[in-house]
Amino acid sequence: MKMIFKTVQVAFLMLVAIPQLVGAGEVRTWTAADGRTLVAEFISANDRNVTLRRKSDGKRFTLSLEKISEADRKWVTEALEELTGLAEKEPGGIFEDRLTEDWEKMEYESLKFRFYSEKRMSPKKRYPIMLFLHGKGSGGSDNEKQLNGIVRNFAAGKFHKKNPSFIFAPQCPDDSKGWRGEYLDDVIGLLKTAIKNLPVDEDRVYITGISMGGFGTWSALAEAPDLFAAAVPVCGGGNPATAKAIKEIPIWAHHGVADPVVSVEFTRKMVEALKKEKGDIKYTEYDAASGVKHDAWTPCYSNPEVYEWIYEQRKGKK
């Protein structure tokens, strides 16, 4: 009998697809460590997991390499070694010697920012970027207030260890101006500098932000729609007229109905505008009974599915 692999139901474990592999799309017979077999299409892999699509029903899932046979592990290893177009890329520019597994204090143009990376990021691989834009009250020049529990959680626990990425937390110099104008331009410039000087997967640049940072997230998407692979704006809002320009970007918005600071209508209008454009939009609205007010970020960032979803997204993938 052909084996029915069970999807691994571990919190924060989905897929971390590295750039397209030689052999991707190949349908072959896979053998489990216990000898059972499965006919499935090879999608992607890294040095810990392999992602497959079962031929019988088209279901896609990720398995630990420990769950497959030694011969299949060897096949995956050879596919990894045959990656094309990925010349070694050592960290350079302002990021040289900054891969320390600590929240490095750095500066770029008008911005002070904190940067996090694992100590060992292979120059032969490419990694995603996660950008976080803080809300009002965390701006200034101390390069401290924006590094709150939300951002620290991005680098904590099993999820980040299995999904290493470059994490950026810039600080808005003036909260009264918000994430717009020069400050927003410099955020985008910072990302482009990172792409130039770090082993970044350009198809996996992600952005999220809360309140003022939620507005900044919508604005950044409109300013540079070709830069981002996905976004999670939380209790913010944007200009509905930009919906057409950003409709191809997967977006998962969050807002609370009882928000007394930023009206839920700001997000609702963006969601409706994107729906009219047949955009790639998900929306979670927290009702009054949930107790969520201007803190939609609490249930949002406490939900493992949010991280799983955003790290699945790749530019051009539907």
One Martini backbone bead per residue (centre of mass of N, CA, C, O) as a GRO file, in nm:
protein
  318
    1MET     BB    1   0.100   0.034   0.016
    2LYS     BB    2   0.041   0.352   0.021
    3MET     BB    3   0.143   0.619   0.181
    4ILE     BB    4   0.009   0.829   0.446
    5PHE     BB    5   0.109   1.114   0.524
    6LYS     BB    6   0.152   1.305   0.801
    7THR     BB    7   0.103   1.602   0.914
    8VAL     BB    8   0.288   1.819   1.080
    9GLN     BB    9   0.176   1.927   1.419
   10VAL     BB   10   0.368   2.193   1.464
   11ALA     BB   11   0.440   2.466   1.600
   12PHE     BB   12   0.581   2.661   1.348
   13LEU     BB   13   0.550   2.415   1.125
   14MET     BB   14   0.623   2.431   0.796
   15LEU     BB   15   0.768   2.624   0.557
   16VAL     BB   16   1.111   2.674   0.411
   17ALA     BB   17   1.162   2.793   0.115
   18ILE     BB   18   1.388   2.778  -0.095
   19PRO     BB   19   1.500   2.828  -0.365
   20GLN     BB   20   1.466   2.692  -0.646
   21LEU     BB   21   1.512   2.365  -0.744
   22VAL     BB   22   1.664   2.118  -0.858
   23GLY     BB   23   1.378   1.908  -0.926
   24ALA     BB   24   1.148   2.073  -0.921
   25GLY     BB   25   0.843   1.894  -0.997
   26GLU     BB   26   0.915   1.612  -0.934
   27VAL     BB   27   0.792   1.289  -0.974
   28ARG     BB   28   0.807   1.054  -0.700
   29THR     BB   29   0.918   0.795  -0.499
   30TRP     BB   30   0.869   0.776  -0.157
   31THR     BB   31   1.048   0.681   0.145
   32ALA     BB   32   1.014   0.578   0.445
   33ALA     BB   33   1.174   0.478   0.728
   34ASP     BB   34   0.954   0.217   0.732
   35GLY     BB   35   0.900   0.166   0.391
   36ARG     BB   36   0.694   0.339   0.298
   37THR     BB   37   0.498   0.486   0.029
   38LEU     BB   38   0.509   0.784  -0.201
   39VAL     BB   39   0.352   0.981  -0.441
   40ALA     BB   40   0.540   1.284  -0.521
   41GLU     BB   41   0.601   1.618  -0.535
   42PHE     BB   42   0.868   1.824  -0.559
   43ILE     BB   43   0.923   2.146  -0.421
   44SER     BB   44   1.112   2.162  -0.146
   45ALA     BB   45   1.410   2.256   0.060
   46ASN     BB   46   1.618   2.182   0.336
   47ASP     BB   47   1.829   2.072   0.603
   48ARG     BB   48   1.534   1.953   0.744
   49ASN     BB   49   1.319   1.979   0.503
   50VAL     BB   50   1.033   1.861   0.303
   51THR     BB   51   0.834   1.950   0.019
   52LEU     BB   52   0.512   1.818  -0.078
   53ARG     BB   53   0.291   1.672  -0.342
   54ARG     BB   54   0.032   1.481  -0.358
   55LYS     BB   55  -0.092   1.308  -0.626
   56SER     BB   56  -0.384   1.209  -0.542
   57ASP     BB   57  -0.474   1.529  -0.403
   58GLY     BB   58  -0.258   1.781  -0.386
   59LYS     BB   59  -0.131   1.779  -0.117
   60ARG     BB   60   0.050   1.997   0.098
   61PHE     BB   61   0.371   1.926   0.267
   62THR     BB   62   0.584   1.882   0.561
   63LEU     BB   63   0.901   1.713   0.625
   64SER     BB   64   1.117   1.550   0.791
   65LEU     BB   65   1.411   1.397   0.708
   66GLU     BB   66   1.376   1.172   0.932
   67LYS     BB   67   1.108   1.042   0.777
   68ILE     BB   68   1.306   0.949   0.561
   69SER     BB   69   1.505   0.799   0.369
   70GLU     BB   70   1.832   0.780   0.295
   71ALA     BB   71   1.798   0.805  -0.013
   72ASP     BB   72   1.620   1.064  -0.002
   73ARG     BB   73   1.818   1.240   0.148
   74LYS     BB   74   2.031   1.230  -0.074
   75TRP     BB   75   1.859   1.356  -0.294
   76VAL     BB   76   1.820   1.627  -0.150
   77THR     BB   77   2.116   1.700  -0.117
   78GLU     BB   78   2.176   1.713  -0.422
   79ALA     BB   79   1.972   1.935  -0.484
   80LEU     BB   80   2.100   2.150  -0.305
   81GLU     BB   81   2.382   2.143  -0.460
   82GLU     BB   82   2.215   2.241  -0.743
   83LEU     BB   83   2.199   2.524  -0.710
   84THR     BB   84   2.108   2.806  -0.889
   85GLY     BB   85   2.222   3.138  -0.874
   86LEU     BB   86   2.410   3.098  -0.585
   87ALA     BB   87   2.623   3.285  -0.493
   88GLU     BB   88   2.831   3.380  -0.282
   89LYS     BB   89   2.726   3.591   0.019
   90GLU     BB   90   2.873   3.812   0.199
   91PRO     BB   91   2.868   4.024   0.436
   92GLY     BB   92   2.827   4.379   0.389
   93GLY     BB   93   2.894   4.677   0.460
   94ILE     BB   94   2.704   4.754   0.738
   95PHE     BB   95   2.699   4.417   0.798
   96GLU     BB   96   2.969   4.377   0.884
   97ASP     BB   97   2.993   4.197   1.176
   98ARG     BB   98   2.650   4.170   1.247
   99LEU     BB   99   2.639   3.853   1.295
  100THR     BB  100   2.547   3.790   1.650
  101GLU     BB  101   2.275   3.717   1.793
  102ASP     BB  102   2.189   4.025   1.813
  103TRP     BB  103   2.078   4.357   1.882
  104GLU     BB  104   2.179   4.569   1.668
  105LYS     BB  105   2.315   4.890   1.651
  106MET     BB  106   2.193   5.113   1.395
  107GLU     BB  107   2.242   5.306   1.081
  108TYR     BB  108   2.023   5.496   0.837
  109GLU     BB  109   2.036   5.785   0.777
  110SER     BB  110   1.758   5.887   0.965
  111LEU     BB  111   1.800   5.600   1.096
  112LYS     BB  112   1.737   5.396   1.357
  113PHE     BB  113   1.835   5.046   1.422
  114ARG     BB  114   1.750   4.704   1.450
  115PHE     BB  115   1.952   4.398   1.425
  116TYR     BB  116   1.889   4.050   1.326
  117SER     BB  117   2.104   3.752   1.349
  118GLU     BB  118   2.254   3.491   1.285
  119LYS     BB  119   2.576   3.385   1.292
  120ARG     BB  120   2.492   3.145   1.082
  121MET     BB  121   2.492   3.233   0.741
  122SER     BB  122   2.478   3.107   0.447
  123PRO     BB  123   2.622   3.214   0.143
  124LYS     BB  124   2.448   2.978  -0.026
  125LYS     BB  125   2.203   3.123   0.080
  126ARG     BB  126   1.861   3.240   0.136
  127TYR     BB  127   1.691   3.503   0.319
  128PRO     BB  128   1.463   3.650   0.493
  129ILE     BB  129   1.265   3.941   0.562
  130MET     BB  130   1.182   4.127   0.866
  131LEU     BB  131   0.962   4.403   0.909
  132PHE     BB  132   0.923   4.649   1.175
  133LEU     BB  133   0.658   4.881   1.265
  134HIS     BB  134   0.597   5.103   1.487
  135GLY     BB  135   0.438   5.290   1.713
  136LYS     BB  136   0.329   5.526   1.895
  137GLY     BB  137   0.597   5.600   2.142
  138SER     BB  138   0.876   5.466   1.987
  139GLY     BB  139   1.017   5.707   1.915
  140GLY     BB  140   1.332   5.860   1.809
  141SER     BB  141   1.698   5.811   1.937
  142ASP     BB  142   1.760   5.549   2.132
  143ASN     BB  143   1.719   5.258   2.012
  144GLU     BB  144   1.477   5.105   2.210
  145LYS     BB  145   1.156   5.133   2.209
  146GLN     BB  146   1.108   4.944   1.948
  147LEU     BB  147   1.220   4.696   2.133
  148ASN     BB  148   0.990   4.495   2.184
  149GLY     BB  149   0.825   4.203   2.238
  150ILE     BB  150   0.745   4.156   1.950
  151VAL     BB  151   1.024   4.156   1.816
  152ARG     BB  152   1.165   3.948   1.996
  153ASN     BB  153   0.975   3.711   1.910
  154PHE     BB  154   1.084   3.679   1.618
  155ALA     BB  155   1.372   3.552   1.756
  156ALA     BB  156   1.216   3.337   1.910
  157GLY     BB  157   1.242   3.020   1.930
  158LYS     BB  158   1.173   2.768   1.702
  159PHE     BB  159   1.095   2.927   1.453
  160HIS     BB  160   1.362   3.080   1.397
  161LYS     BB  161   1.550   2.832   1.389
  162LYS     BB  162   1.380   2.713   1.134
  163ASN     BB  163   1.354   3.045   1.031
  164PRO     BB  164   1.579   3.214   0.925
  165SER     BB  165   1.635   3.576   0.961
  166PHE     BB  166   1.607   3.914   0.885
  167ILE     BB  167   1.577   4.171   1.136
  168PHE     BB  168   1.380   4.479   1.143
  169ALA     BB  169   1.390   4.789   1.369
  170PRO     BB  170   1.291   5.082   1.322
  171GLN     BB  171   1.313   5.436   1.410
  172CYS     BB  172   1.116   5.696   1.443
  173PRO     BB  173   1.217   6.021   1.484
  174ASP     BB  174   0.896   6.125   1.437
  175ASP     BB  175   0.579   6.070   1.540
  176SER     BB  176   0.429   6.321   1.413
  177LYS     BB  177   0.497   6.208   1.111
  178GLY     BB  178   0.567   5.930   1.068
  179TRP     BB  179   0.545   5.683   0.806
  180ARG     BB  180   0.687   5.921   0.602
  181GLY     BB  181   0.860   6.021   0.360
  182GLU     BB  182   1.176   6.008   0.451
  183TYR     BB  183   1.132   5.763   0.639
  184LEU     BB  184   1.016   5.572   0.428
  185ASP     BB  185   1.246   5.591   0.224
  186ASP     BB  186   1.459   5.472   0.430
  187VAL     BB  187   1.331   5.199   0.466
  188ILE     BB  188   1.358   5.114   0.171
  189GLY     BB  189   1.663   5.162   0.154
  190LEU     BB  190   1.742   4.954   0.367
  191LEU     BB  191   1.639   4.706   0.219
  192LYS     BB  192   1.816   4.743  -0.036
  193THR     BB  193   2.083   4.723   0.120
  194ALA     BB  194   2.039   4.439   0.226
  195ILE     BB  195   2.014   4.298  -0.050
  196LYS     BB  196   2.305   4.383  -0.144
  197ASN     BB  197   2.469   4.275   0.149
  198LEU     BB  198   2.287   4.015   0.166
  199PRO     BB  199   2.151   3.683   0.185
  200VAL     BB  200   1.876   3.746   0.010
  201ASP     BB  201   1.539   3.676  -0.045
  202GLU     BB  202   1.362   3.862  -0.274
  203ASP     BB  203   1.086   3.676  -0.240
  204ARG     BB  204   1.117   3.737   0.105
  205VAL     BB  205   0.973   4.027   0.185
  206TYR     BB  206   0.863   4.148   0.498
  207ILE     BB  207   0.571   4.319   0.653
  208THR     BB  208   0.507   4.492   0.970
  209GLY     BB  209   0.250   4.669   1.177
  210ILE     BB  210   0.151   4.915   1.429
  211SER     BB  211  -0.061   5.143   1.377
  212MET     BB  212   0.147   5.353   1.262
  213GLY     BB  213   0.278   5.092   1.133
  214GLY     BB  214   0.025   5.016   0.973
  215PHE     BB  215   0.029   5.261   0.793
  216GLY     BB  216   0.322   5.213   0.695
  217THR     BB  217   0.265   4.948   0.554
  218TRP     BB  218   0.068   5.049   0.342
  219SER     BB  219   0.265   5.266   0.227
  220ALA     BB  220   0.498   5.078   0.143
  221LEU     BB  221   0.341   4.915  -0.063
  222ALA     BB  222   0.275   5.164  -0.246
  223GLU     BB  223   0.576   5.256  -0.289
  224ALA     BB  224   0.686   4.921  -0.303
  225PRO     BB  225   0.538   4.659  -0.451
  226ASP     BB  226   0.804   4.495  -0.562
  227LEU     BB  227   0.940   4.424  -0.271
  228PHE     BB  228   0.695   4.256  -0.159
  229ALA     BB  229   0.549   3.939  -0.043
  230ALA     BB  230   0.426   4.049   0.240
  231ALA     BB  231   0.155   4.143   0.484
  232VAL     BB  232   0.092   4.281   0.839
  233PRO     BB  233  -0.152   4.486   0.920
  234VAL     BB  234  -0.211   4.669   1.233
  235CYS     BB  235  -0.426   4.895   1.320
  236GLY     BB  236  -0.470   5.060   1.044
  237GLY     BB  237  -0.407   5.237   0.726
  238GLY     BB  238  -0.517   5.367   0.400
  239ASN     BB  239  -0.530   5.412   0.052
  240PRO     BB  240  -0.769   5.291  -0.160
  241ALA     BB  241  -0.627   5.391  -0.432
  242THR     BB  242  -0.387   5.159  -0.396
  243ALA     BB  243  -0.507   4.874  -0.456
  244LYS     BB  244  -0.412   4.816  -0.748
  245ALA     BB  245  -0.098   4.822  -0.679
  246ILE     BB  246  -0.137   4.582  -0.428
  247LYS     BB  247  -0.309   4.319  -0.515
  248GLU     BB  248  -0.061   4.100  -0.540
  249ILE     BB  249  -0.028   4.120  -0.236
  250PRO     BB  250  -0.011   3.950   0.041
  251ILE     BB  251  -0.272   4.015   0.289
  252TRP     BB  252  -0.298   4.046   0.659
  253ALA     BB  253  -0.543   4.186   0.839
  254HIS     BB  254  -0.585   4.376   1.158
  255HIS     BB  255  -0.877   4.436   1.380
  256GLY     BB  256  -1.071   4.622   1.611
  257VAL     BB  257  -1.388   4.727   1.670
  258ALA     BB  258  -1.308   4.875   1.967
  259ASP     BB  259  -1.122   5.085   1.861
  260PRO     BB  260  -1.031   5.413   2.003
  261VAL     BB  261  -0.790   5.515   1.803
  262VAL     BB  262  -0.841   5.324   1.544
  263SER     BB  263  -1.051   5.286   1.318
  264VAL     BB  264  -1.184   5.013   1.154
  265GLU     BB  265  -1.247   5.164   0.884
  266PHE     BB  266  -0.964   5.175   0.768
  267THR     BB  267  -0.946   4.870   0.706
  268ARG     BB  268  -1.213   4.817   0.562
  269LYS     BB  269  -1.151   4.997   0.313
  270MET     BB  270  -0.909   4.833   0.215
  271VAL     BB  271  -1.048   4.562   0.185
  272GLU     BB  272  -1.267   4.650  -0.017
  273ALA     BB  273  -1.078   4.756  -0.236
  274LEU     BB  274  -0.936   4.481  -0.282
  275LYS     BB  275  -1.185   4.316  -0.357
  276LYS     BB  276  -1.253   4.483  -0.614
  277GLU     BB  277  -0.951   4.396  -0.728
  278LYS     BB  278  -0.888   4.103  -0.651
  279GLY     BB  279  -0.722   4.066  -0.405
  280ASP     BB  280  -0.475   3.945  -0.164
  281ILE     BB  281  -0.701   3.907   0.103
  282LYS     BB  282  -0.693   3.916   0.457
  283TYR     BB  283  -0.930   3.915   0.749
  284THR     BB  284  -0.912   4.016   1.097
  285GLU     BB  285  -1.187   4.059   1.322
  286TYR     BB  286  -1.234   4.188   1.644
  287ASP     BB  287  -1.459   4.167   1.867
  288ALA     BB  288  -1.583   4.299   2.156
  289ALA     BB  289  -1.592   4.021   2.317
  290SER     BB  290  -1.269   3.982   2.311
  291GLY     BB  291  -1.135   4.270   2.428
  292VAL     BB  292  -1.039   4.414   2.183
  293LYS     BB  293  -0.874   4.704   2.090
  294HIS     BB  294  -0.562   4.865   2.071
  295ASP     BB  295  -0.453   4.526   2.058
  296ALA     BB  296  -0.435   4.334   1.797
  297TRP     BB  297  -0.139   4.228   1.830
  298THR     BB  298  -0.182   4.009   2.037
  299PRO     BB  299  -0.346   3.795   1.869
  300CYS     BB  300  -0.177   3.802   1.618
  301TYR     BB  301   0.124   3.730   1.746
  302SER     BB  302  -0.008   3.463   1.896
  303ASN     BB  303  -0.043   3.339   1.607
  304PRO     BB  304   0.105   3.093   1.430
  305GLU     BB  305  -0.038   3.135   1.149
  306VAL     BB  306   0.092   3.404   1.078
  307TYR     BB  307   0.381   3.300   1.039
  308GLU     BB  308   0.324   3.074   0.845
  309TRP     BB  309   0.200   3.247   0.625
  310ILE     BB  310   0.422   3.460   0.565
  311TYR     BB  311   0.658   3.238   0.511
  312GLU     BB  312   0.509   3.122   0.248
  313GLN     BB  313   0.557   3.369   0.093
  314ARG     BB  314   0.590   3.462  -0.260
  315LYS     BB  315   0.680   3.606  -0.524
  316GLY     BB  316   0.442   3.506  -0.769
  317LYS     BB  317   0.267   3.337  -0.577
  318LYS     BB  318  -0.059   3.132  -0.583
   0.00000   0.00000   0.00000
